[in-house]
Amino acid sequence: MIIHPGFVGIDVSKHFLDIFDSGRTERVANTAEAVAALARRWHGSFVLFEATGRYDARLRKALEAEGISFARVNPARARDFARATGRLAKTDAIDARMLAAMAQSLSVARERESDGDREALARAHRRRDQLVHMRKQERTRLSECDDAELRADYETHIQWLSTQIKRRDREIEALVRRSEALARAAGLLRSIPGVGAVTVTTLLALMPELGSLSAKAISALAGLAPFNVDSGMFRGLRRIKGGRKRVRDALYMAAVTAARRAPLLRTFYQRLRSAGKSAKVALIAVARKLLVVANAIMRDKAQFRAA
């Protein structure tokens, strides 16, 4: 495939960037200085690279500073494109060329401008999740321990973790209050039955697309859209897959609460159960409805109102 100038593919790793640009490949160090120098030469180009978390942060900031159009793509989607075009070999240089070809061949949505307040919230939210996970592990170890000295150590650590989690909760509240946009969005999301503080924070931090996509698109993004598995006369079960697991987990837990306490959603859940759906399938449907409602109220900038 001939890749025309103006489409740049970059394979990002911790220490290096492998770049395909205008028919040639090169490797540069993944440092702020080197990346800034690269970005200055790409005016008028579209840059595509895989989402690699903190490793692509310097590149994103440099491209934004220069006003260059770029997008990050899910690594799984990039590999699917490579296989579809017959590229089975995998090296950093091959991946860079493949990403440039993908940028040219597919309509890849341009990355949103970064939001410092939302990124700070995402970092605090991620750290809180880590602390909660560690506390859960320590509680499991405590329940299985019969040594008095070790039990005391576990209990002390659990108490410390609980204190740190509360500290993170206060930090998250302060971050939301400090940003007018986040505070307004949080107020809208809290009006939804069953949606608590943790779910609100998760949506604010990890679903910036809320309010800008269709109901189907936002459900697919979170991994809550059921996909067909049909072929010929065969009709398979519809299953959810992919998407943002942390968002899906938060909405599932909110659905458990909503199915018990929110009248409208409880009725919806019970109707699905009466129709023969399993409890898990019905709760996933409730989670999807919660997300669709959140998307609608963020779009309309209006609090939830029961019909």
N, C-alpha and C positions, 0 to 999 in steps of 0.2 A: 504494500500500500504506500502510495506517495503521500507524504505528510507536508502540507504547505506551510510556509513561514507564517508565524502568528499564533501557532499552537505549540505550547511548551509543556512537556511532561517531566515530572520530577519524582524520583524515588527517594523518600526521606528515611534516614536512619539516625541513630543517636549522634554519630560523629561526622557523617558525610551526607551530601546531596548529590545524587546522580541525575544529570540533566540531559534531556534530549531537546535540542533547539535548532531549527533550520538545518536539519539533516545531519547534525553531528552530536556526539555525546561528550560529556565532560564530567569530572568529579571535583567538587569543591568541599572545603570544610564547612561543617554546620556551625558557623560562628556568626555573631551579629554583624561583624565587619564584612565578612565575605558575602553574606546573604544580602546586605544592604547594597553592595556594589553590583550584585547580579540584578536586583530588582530595578535598578535605574536604567537598565538596557532593555527592559521588556515593555515599554510603553506601547500601547496598541496591540499587545498580545493577550491571549487568554491562557492562563496557567492552571494546570490540573495536577493534583497530587493526592495520595491516599491520606486519610485521616489517621494520624499517629499520635494523638494526644499532645503531650508536652514537647515532643521532638519536632513538631512542625510549628511551634509557637513563634520562633524567630522569623521564619519564612512568612507566616501570616501577617505579622506586624510590619515587616518590610514592604510587603506588597500593598497593604492598606495605606502605608505612609506615602507610597508613590502613586496611589490611585489606580492600581492595575487590577483588572478583572481576574478573578481566580475562583476555583472551587475545590473542595475536598470531597473525595468519594470514598464510600465504604470499601475496604480492601476486598471483601467477598465479591462485590459487584465488579471490581476491576479484574479479578481472576476469572469471573464468568465471561467477561468481555474477551479476555485473552484466549480462553478456551474456544469461544465461539469463532474467533478469527484464526484458529489453528495454531496458536502459540502455546506449546506445551513446555518448552524450556523456560527456566526462570533464573535470571540474574538481575542485578540492580540496573545494569544498562538496558537490558531487554525490557524490564518493567517501565523504565523511563520512556522508552520509545512507544511502548504499548499505551501508556497514559496520554501521550501526545496524540496518538491515533484515536483514542477514545474521545478526547476533547474535540477533535475534528469531526468524528463520525456521529456522535450522540449529542442530543440537546441536554447539556448538563447545567443545572441551575447555578447561577452565580452565588457565591458565598455571601451571606449577610455581613454587614459591618459589625465588628466586634463591639460588645457592650461591656465596659469595665465593671459596672455594678453587678451585672448578671454573672460575669466570670468570677468575681470575688465570692458571690453567693454560691456558685457551683463548687468552688474550692472548699468553702466552709461546710457545705452539704456533704461533699465527698469525705471530708475528715470525720464528720459526725457518723456517717455510715461505717467507717473503719472502726471507730471506737465502739459502736453498738455491736459490730461483728465480734470484736475482741471480747467484749463483756459476755456475749452469748457463749463463746468458746470457754471462757473461764468458769461460767456457771455450770457448763457441762462437766468440766473437770472436777469442780467442787462436788457435784452430785455423785461422782464416781470414786471419790477419795475417802479413805477411812483413816488417814494419818492426820493426827491433831495439828501438828506443826504445819503441814502442807495446807490443811484446811484454813488455818489462820492466814497464811500467805495469800491464798486465793481470795478470801473474804476482804483482805486489805486492798488487793488489786481491784476487785470488783467495785469496792467503795470509791476508789480513786477514779476508775473509769466512769462511774456514774456522775461524779463531780465534774469531770471533763465534758461529759455529754451535756450536762446542764449549762456549762460555760459556753459550749458551742451553740446551744439553743439561744442563749442570750445574744451571742454574736450575730447569729442569723437574723434574729428579730431586729437588731440594730441596723444591719445591712439593708433590710427591707424598708425600715422607717426612713433611712437616709436617702433613699431613691424615691422620688415622687412617682415614677412610672411603676416601679415594683410595688410600692405601697398601694397604689390604685388597683393594680392587677391582683394583689393579694386579697384586697377587700372584695373584689368581684368573685374570686374563686372560693373564698370562705362562705359565700352565700349558698353554695351547692350542698344539699343534704348529704351527709356522710363523708364529706371532704374535710379532713382535719389539718392541723398545722404541718405535719410532715409531708402529707400529700401536696399541700399548697406549695411548700418549699421545693419539692421535687419537680413539680410542673413549672414553677418559675425558673428554676436553675437549668432544667434539662429539656424543656419544650418551648423554646423561644418562638416556634412556628405557630403556637396557639393563636387562633383568630385570623390567620392568613391563608389557611388551606381548607379544602372541602372536608366534609365529615369522613368520606372514604379515605382520603389521603392522610388525614391526621390519625385515623385508626390504623392504617398500614404502617405509618411512621413509628407508632408505639408498639407494633406487633400484636394488635388486637383485632385485625381484620381477618376473617376466616377465608382461606383460599380453597378453590375447587381442586379436587383430584379426580377428574373424569377422563375416560378414554373409551370411545366406542359406546357399547352398551353398559360399560361399567360406571357406576356412580359411587365414588369414594366419600369418606367422611370429610367434612370441611374442617380444616385445622388452622389455628393461628401459628405464625412462625416469624422469626426474625424480629426486627424492631429494637426498641430501647428497653432492655430488660428491667432496668431500675424503675423506669416510669410505669411499666406494666405491673411490676410487683406492688408499687405504691397504690395504683388504682385498684388492684385486686383486693388489697387489705381494706381500702375505702369501700369497695363493693360489699365486703362482708358486713361492715357496719351499716351501710345504707340498706341492705336487704333485710336487716332486722329492725331498723329504727325509722327509716324514711318512708312514709306511707305510700307514695307513688312508686318508688323503686321496690318496696316490699311487695306491692301488688304485681308489678312487672316480673319479679323473681318467682313469685308463687304461680303465676300464670305459665311460666316456662316449665316449672317443676310439674305442674298438672298436665302439661303437654308431653311429659315423658323425658324431658331433658335431665341430665345428671346435675347434681348440685354444682360441680365444677364448671360445667358448660354454662349453666344459668348465671353463675357469678361472673364469668368472663363476659357474658352479654351485659350484665349490669355495669361492669368496669368500662366496657366500650361505650355504653350510654352515658356514663359519667364524663368520659373524655369528650364525647360529642357535645354534651351540654356545656362543658368548660370551653370548648372551641367556639360555640355559639355566643356565649356571654362575653368572651373576649373580643369577638368580632363586633358585637353590637354595643359593647361598653355599657351593659345593663346587668344588674344583679338578677339572680335566679328568682323566678316567680312560678309557683305551682299553677298549672293550667286549670 
